Amino acid sequence: MRLGIDWGGTKIEIIALSQDGTEMFRQRVDTPRDDYEGCLQAVKFLVSSAEKATGETGTLGLGIPGSLSPKSGLVKNANSTWMNGKPLDKDLEAVLGRPVRIQNDANCLAVSEATDGAGAGAHVVHAIIIGTGSGSGIAIDARAHLGANGIGGEWGAITVPWLAADEYPGPDSWIGHKGVIDRWCSGTGFQLDYKEKTGNLLKGHEIMALKRSGDPVASGIYTRYVSRLARSLAMSANLLDPDVFVLGGGMSNIDELYQDLPPAMAPYIFSDTFDTPIRKAVHGDSSGVRGAAWLWN
């Protein structure tokens, strides 16, 4: 049995997969925000629940909104900032009494979708998370591409390219730079953009409902969002030229994106042709947690 855990900013979820990838168990709990020890105990609870329910023990992979530094072994670049600077793998191994494998959550999305999802069979998959935060992972032949410094796929830390004059320099972000993809292309950024224009903080699906009803403010927010995400994807296309883009996270459920993104990307693609597919993650919100389980593949 393979166990995978997706440690997100709002929830921690576990899945148990049989050797052939069949789901055996799933459970989630709210993330104990700003409580590192509480998060370790939440993982312990979920592992215990999965193994009690299935009567089996399993290998454990973990997807986190950051990565382990190959130099220090400590978590870095996590937007769940209370994880940063912690020896998460060692702490979990002490709590659980077993080895764990840890990858960036976007890498887990890429591995999952390259294994048996929207990118199955593709050589290079660039998987994009557009949820609470925005980041990405790259899978090459269904294995996560980390890079020499463990920062392969850190797309969310880059400033949105081709800024318009009225966008410059962009809003502040936890990364320390202005106008970054994580701030503008995440679901959180979508909501904050609407709040800045109206004073009201609505959920993404509420903004989209207004847009679909013809609300001009919501329509403008959506158009800007598509433009920023399209420019960010076009940058990846020009640099990496993947075989497929796969979108995950809450914003990936907006069906209009798959029609609106390609023409919005076209002016920025350095080629006379561009037909790379942009697909929704087959496993939806489960892609990250499944990819964590497949880290032991």
C-alpha positions as CSV (number, residue, x, y, z in Angstrom):
1,M,0.0,0.0,0.0
2,R,1.2,3.5,-0.8
3,L,0.1,6.4,1.5
4,G,0.2,10.0,0.2
5,I,-0.4,13.2,2.1
6,D,-1.1,16.6,0.6
7,W,-0.3,19.3,3.2
8,G,-2.1,22.4,1.9
9,G,-2.7,25.8,3.4
10,T,-6.3,25.0,4.3
11,K,-6.4,21.2,4.6
12,I,-4.2,18.2,5.1
13,E,-5.4,15.1,3.2
14,I,-4.3,11.5,3.0
15,I,-5.0,8.8,0.4
16,A,-4.1,5.1,0.5
17,L,-3.5,3.5,-2.9
18,S,-3.1,-0.2,-3.7
19,Q,-0.2,-1.2,-5.8
20,D,-2.2,-0.8,-9.0
21,G,-3.4,2.7,-8.0
22,T,-6.8,1.9,-6.7
23,E,-8.0,4.2,-4.0
24,M,-8.5,2.3,-0.7
25,F,-9.0,5.2,1.8
26,R,-9.2,8.9,1.9
27,Q,-9.6,11.5,4.7
28,R,-8.9,15.2,5.3
29,V,-8.6,17.5,8.2
30,D,-8.3,21.3,8.5
31,T,-4.7,22.5,8.5
32,P,-3.7,23.7,12.0
33,R,-2.4,27.1,10.7
34,D,0.7,28.6,12.3
35,D,1.0,25.4,14.4
36,Y,3.9,23.3,13.2
37,E,3.6,20.7,16.0
38,G,-0.1,20.5,15.4
39,C,0.5,19.8,11.8
40,L,2.8,16.9,12.6
41,Q,0.2,15.5,14.9
42,A,-2.4,15.9,12.2
43,V,-0.3,13.8,9.8
44,K,0.2,11.2,12.5
45,F,-3.6,11.0,13.1
46,L,-4.3,10.6,9.3
47,V,-1.7,7.8,8.9
48,S,-3.1,6.0,11.9
49,S,-6.6,6.4,10.5
50,A,-5.7,5.1,7.1
51,E,-3.8,2.0,8.4
52,K,-6.5,1.2,10.9
53,A,-9.2,1.4,8.2
54,T,-7.3,-0.7,5.7
55,G,-5.6,-3.1,8.0
56,E,-2.3,-2.5,6.2
57,T,0.8,-0.4,6.6
58,G,2.2,1.6,3.7
59,T,5.0,3.7,2.4
60,L,4.5,7.5,2.9
61,G,5.0,10.3,0.5
62,L,4.2,13.9,1.4
63,G,3.5,16.9,-0.8
64,I,4.2,20.3,0.8
65,P,3.8,24.0,-0.4
66,G,7.6,24.4,-0.4
67,S,10.6,22.2,-0.7
68,L,13.5,20.7,1.3
69,S,16.8,22.5,0.8
70,P,19.4,20.1,-0.6
71,K,22.0,22.1,1.3
72,S,20.5,22.4,4.8
73,G,17.7,19.7,4.7
74,L,15.3,22.4,6.0
75,V,12.0,23.5,4.5
76,K,12.3,26.6,2.3
77,N,10.0,28.7,0.1
78,A,6.8,27.4,1.8
79,N,3.8,29.8,1.6
80,S,2.7,28.0,4.8
81,T,5.5,30.0,6.3
82,W,5.4,28.2,9.7
83,M,7.1,25.2,8.0
84,N,10.1,27.2,6.8
85,G,13.4,26.4,8.5
86,K,12.1,23.1,9.9
87,P,13.6,19.6,9.4
88,L,10.3,18.3,8.3
89,D,11.4,14.9,7.1
90,K,13.3,14.1,10.2
91,D,10.5,15.4,12.5
92,L,8.0,13.3,10.7
93,E,10.2,10.2,10.7
94,A,10.5,10.7,14.5
95,V,6.8,11.0,15.0
96,L,5.8,8.2,12.6
97,G,8.7,5.8,13.1
98,R,9.3,5.3,9.3
99,P,11.0,7.0,6.4
100,V,9.1,9.6,4.4
101,R,9.7,11.1,1.0
102,I,8.8,14.8,0.6
103,Q,8.3,16.8,-2.6
104,N,6.8,20.1,-3.5
105,D,3.1,19.8,-3.9
106,A,3.2,21.0,-7.5
107,N,5.8,18.3,-8.3
108,C,3.4,15.8,-6.8
109,L,0.6,17.1,-9.1
110,A,3.0,16.7,-12.1
111,V,4.0,13.2,-11.1
112,S,0.4,12.2,-10.5
113,E,-0.9,13.5,-13.8
114,A,2.1,12.2,-15.8
115,T,1.6,8.7,-14.2
116,D,-2.1,8.2,-14.9
117,G,-3.7,11.5,-15.5
118,A,-4.0,14.3,-18.1
119,G,-0.3,14.0,-19.0
120,A,0.0,10.2,-19.1
121,G,2.5,9.2,-21.6
122,A,3.9,12.7,-22.2
123,H,7.6,13.2,-22.0
124,V,7.5,16.7,-20.3
125,V,4.5,17.8,-18.2
126,H,4.3,21.2,-16.7
127,A,1.7,21.1,-14.0
128,I,0.4,24.4,-12.6
129,I,-1.4,24.8,-9.2
130,I,-3.8,27.7,-9.2
131,G,-5.4,27.4,-5.7
132,T,-4.7,29.1,-2.4
133,G,-1.2,29.8,-3.8
134,S,0.1,29.4,-7.3
135,G,3.2,27.3,-8.2
136,S,4.2,24.6,-10.6
137,G,6.0,21.3,-11.0
138,I,7.7,19.6,-13.9
139,A,7.6,15.9,-14.5
140,I,10.0,14.3,-17.1
141,D,9.0,10.8,-17.9
142,A,6.7,10.8,-14.9
143,R,9.5,11.7,-12.4
144,A,9.8,15.1,-10.7
145,H,12.4,17.4,-12.0
146,L,14.1,19.0,-9.0
147,G,17.1,20.8,-10.6
148,A,20.5,21.2,-9.2
149,N,19.3,23.5,-6.3
150,G,16.0,21.9,-5.7
151,I,14.1,24.8,-7.3
152,G,13.0,23.2,-10.6
153,G,9.5,24.5,-11.4
154,E,9.5,27.4,-9.0
155,W,7.4,29.3,-11.5
156,G,5.2,31.0,-8.9
157,A,8.2,33.1,-7.6
158,I,8.7,34.9,-10.9
159,T,7.1,38.2,-11.7
160,V,4.3,38.0,-14.2
161,P,5.9,38.8,-17.5
162,W,5.1,41.6,-20.0
163,L,3.6,43.8,-17.4
164,A,1.3,46.6,-18.6
165,A,2.1,50.1,-17.5
166,D,-0.9,50.1,-15.1
167,E,0.2,46.8,-13.5
168,Y,3.8,47.9,-12.7
169,P,5.3,47.2,-10.2
170,G,2.5,45.0,-8.9
171,P,1.4,44.1,-5.4
172,D,3.7,42.9,-2.6
173,S,3.9,39.2,-1.8
174,W,5.2,36.9,0.9
175,I,8.1,36.0,-1.5
176,G,9.5,39.5,-1.1
177,H,9.0,40.6,-4.7
178,K,6.2,42.5,-6.4
179,G,3.8,41.3,-9.0
180,V,4.7,37.6,-8.7
181,I,2.7,34.8,-10.3
182,D,1.9,33.4,-6.9
183,R,0.2,36.6,-5.9
184,W,-1.7,37.3,-9.1
185,C,-2.5,33.9,-10.6
186,S,-3.7,32.1,-7.5
187,G,-7.3,31.8,-6.4
188,T,-6.3,34.1,-3.5
189,G,-5.0,36.7,-5.9
190,F,-8.2,36.5,-8.0
191,Q,-10.3,37.2,-4.8
192,L,-8.0,40.0,-3.6
193,D,-8.1,41.7,-7.0
194,Y,-11.9,41.8,-6.8
195,K,-11.7,43.1,-3.2
196,E,-9.4,45.9,-4.2
197,K,-11.8,47.0,-6.9
198,T,-15.1,46.7,-4.9
199,G,-14.2,46.5,-1.2
200,N,-15.9,43.1,-1.0
201,L,-14.1,39.8,-0.4
202,L,-15.9,37.1,-2.4
203,K,-15.0,33.5,-3.1
204,G,-13.8,32.6,-6.6
205,H,-17.0,30.8,-7.6
206,E,-19.1,33.8,-6.4
207,I,-17.0,36.2,-8.6
208,M,-17.4,33.8,-11.6
209,A,-21.2,33.7,-11.0
210,L,-21.3,37.5,-11.2
211,K,-19.1,37.4,-14.4
212,R,-21.4,34.9,-16.0
213,S,-24.4,37.1,-15.2
214,G,-22.7,40.0,-17.0
215,D,-21.4,42.0,-14.1
216,P,-18.8,44.3,-15.6
217,V,-16.5,44.5,-12.6
218,A,-16.3,40.7,-12.2
219,S,-15.9,40.4,-16.0
220,G,-12.9,42.8,-15.9
221,I,-11.3,40.9,-13.0
222,Y,-11.6,37.7,-14.9
223,T,-10.2,39.2,-18.1
224,R,-7.2,40.5,-16.2
225,Y,-6.7,37.1,-14.5
226,V,-6.7,35.3,-17.9
227,S,-4.2,37.7,-19.3
228,R,-1.8,37.3,-16.4
229,L,-2.1,33.6,-16.3
230,A,-1.7,33.4,-20.1
231,R,1.5,35.5,-20.0
232,S,2.9,33.3,-17.3
233,L,2.2,30.1,-19.2
234,A,3.6,31.7,-22.4
235,M,6.9,32.3,-20.6
236,S,7.0,28.6,-19.7
237,A,6.2,27.6,-23.3
238,N,9.0,29.8,-24.6
239,L,11.5,28.4,-22.1
240,L,10.5,24.8,-21.5
241,D,8.1,24.0,-24.4
242,P,6.4,21.2,-22.5
243,D,4.3,18.5,-24.2
244,V,1.2,19.5,-22.1
245,F,0.2,21.9,-19.4
246,V,-2.0,20.5,-16.7
247,L,-3.9,22.8,-14.3
248,G,-4.9,21.9,-10.8
249,G,-6.2,23.7,-7.7
250,G,-9.5,25.4,-7.2
251,M,-9.3,27.9,-10.2
252,S,-8.7,24.9,-12.6
253,N,-12.4,24.2,-12.2
254,I,-13.3,27.3,-14.2
255,D,-14.1,25.7,-17.5
256,E,-13.8,29.0,-19.5
257,L,-10.1,29.0,-18.9
258,Y,-9.4,26.2,-21.3
259,Q,-11.1,28.1,-24.1
260,D,-9.8,31.6,-23.2
261,L,-6.1,30.9,-22.3
262,P,-4.8,29.7,-25.7
263,P,-5.7,32.9,-27.7
264,A,-4.5,35.0,-24.8
265,M,-1.1,33.2,-24.9
266,A,-0.7,33.4,-28.7
267,P,0.7,37.0,-28.9
268,Y,3.6,36.0,-26.5
269,I,4.6,32.7,-28.0
270,F,7.9,32.9,-29.9
271,S,6.8,30.6,-32.6
272,D,4.7,30.5,-35.7
273,T,2.7,27.6,-34.3
274,F,1.5,26.7,-30.8
275,D,-0.8,23.8,-30.2
276,T,0.3,22.6,-26.8
277,P,-2.8,21.3,-24.9
278,I,-3.9,22.9,-21.7
279,R,-5.8,20.3,-19.7
280,K,-7.6,20.1,-16.4
281,A,-6.0,17.6,-13.9
282,V,-7.8,14.3,-14.4
283,H,-7.7,13.6,-10.7
284,G,-8.8,17.1,-9.7
285,D,-8.1,18.1,-6.2
286,S,-6.8,14.6,-5.6
287,S,-3.8,15.0,-8.0
288,G,-1.4,16.3,-5.4
289,V,-2.2,13.6,-2.8
290,R,-2.0,10.8,-5.4
291,G,1.3,12.2,-6.6
292,A,2.6,12.1,-3.1
293,A,1.7,8.4,-2.9
294,W,3.5,7.8,-6.2
295,L,6.7,9.2,-4.8
296,W,7.4,5.6,-3.8
297,N,6.8,4.3,-7.4
